[in-house]
């Protein structure tokens, strides 16, 4: 009996221990795997949440940019109307001569000018002088518009249908008073839907996003979604409810979740301007907004399932099974970092394009308006030559316009990138610094070695942008008289120093205390970090020194001639530089 019992007990013990060991190994492996998946999911979801916030921030910034663009357009035409309201022909009552002046006045493309009395249009540049013109009663809500013009002295209308042209328009009107100080009419400039659509086109958004401009009653003036542009895309109902109680002069900015006219859930970023009562809005589908989070969940779920199955099927091969999932997770984290790096590069490219567009607009539009204003003042010189106070006022205005034009040309030059691909980094930096000094009155000293031309083109562009941003800050903030730009190679690194003798970033001349670093410094750091570099700023009462350090290895240098890559998109940029500096 005993001979039959002992072997049975021993057999159970020997056969049970491997099973329990395998179970423990499997549970341990699964616990480690689950912990790793949770950590990886937390990292991926955290990064995805940052991407989601970045998408929302981009939509809000786009809405703000659109609103500012429309506000600037309104401000510009308001100044134009004020100038025309002082016309001697208008003041003397010579309507025919004033009509001829209106016809000769440059206005935005697709726009026209209208002179109104209290009953009807008196002159309209769309029609020959003396032609029959509409009465105010032909327009709906004309009494409300007249009341706004009378109370505010100038007003921006909502969307209207132009009787003479049959298209959606908005009117910007300036009150005209008689000798007794009472309103006897108003002068208007009509902005067509096409002109407002051109401003809308300045903001390039991803496919599926909607951008639009709405009047004070949130009726669409012009909107665009996937290339469909017009005045038939309504504002989301939630946005209408959000702004229902807004004051007439309040500026409101924010985001709100809503449902668009197609029933698609969207995030609406908006800015309501207190100056025009117009609302600029950008709608992003929530599917696009949540795409980074959903993608992170899918990227996490797949490896997690595979790892858990591997743990249950092969406990003996724990090390091998753990190694592969960890490698997959590591690749995913690396891929996420690469995506963030690529996004940073895309943002920098967008910044380059925005700088070029702003510089082109300043040079081709704003500068020409300033020149035209100066010429207009010259025409008034004879009229005020016998009035001492008028001559002094005229001289002061001419001086202000001249200084504004000089500042405008300086900033245009700073925004336009020189022709790096054609001349190389050494010559480009030297020419840019010398041109900067010539335009700002600073004394500049430049020392750049020839070896910088052997660096990779993308690294050369990054260094050029860092120097440009630093010199721009010197011009805007330092109040300096001398600036130096020195570059040298030392211990496998390129060191670029930009030093000025200004009052520094903190000092007694700034009672509000330390200055917060702006987006310019952040952009400089982002450019350098793409190449493993860093940025240091030393400041004091004797000036500020910006030091950029970039490690230079064999991979950082280009092959012979690579520093002169043929990039056609830079040829037009060089020409624009010449125009901006003229």
Protein Blocks (a to p, Z undefined) as FASTA:
>chain_A
ZZmmmmmmmmmmmmmmmmmmmmmmmmmmmmmmmmmmmmmmmmmmmmmmmmmmmmmmmmmm
mmmmmmmmmmmmmmmmmmmmmmmmmpmklmnopaklmmmmmmmpccdehiacddddfkbc
fbdckbcehiacddfklpghklmmmmmmmmnopacddddddfklopacdddddddddfko
pafbdcdddddfklmmmmmmmpccdehiacddddfkopafbdceehiacjkbccdfklmm
mmmmgcfkbccddddddddfkopacdddddddfklopacdddddfklmmmmmmmmmmmmm
mmmmmmmmmmmmmmmlmmmmmmmmmmmmmmmmmmmmmmmmmmmmmmmmmmmmmmmmmmmm
mmmmmmmmmmmmmmmmmmmmmmmmmpmklmmmmmmmmmmmmmmmmmmmmmmmmmpccdfk
lnojmlmmmmmmmmmmmmnopacdddddfklmmpcfklmmmmmmmmmmmmmmmmmmnopa
bdcdddddeehiacdddddfbebjbdfklmnbpadddfklmmmmmmmmmnopacdddddf
kbccddddddddfklpccehklmcccfklmmmmmmmmmmmZZ
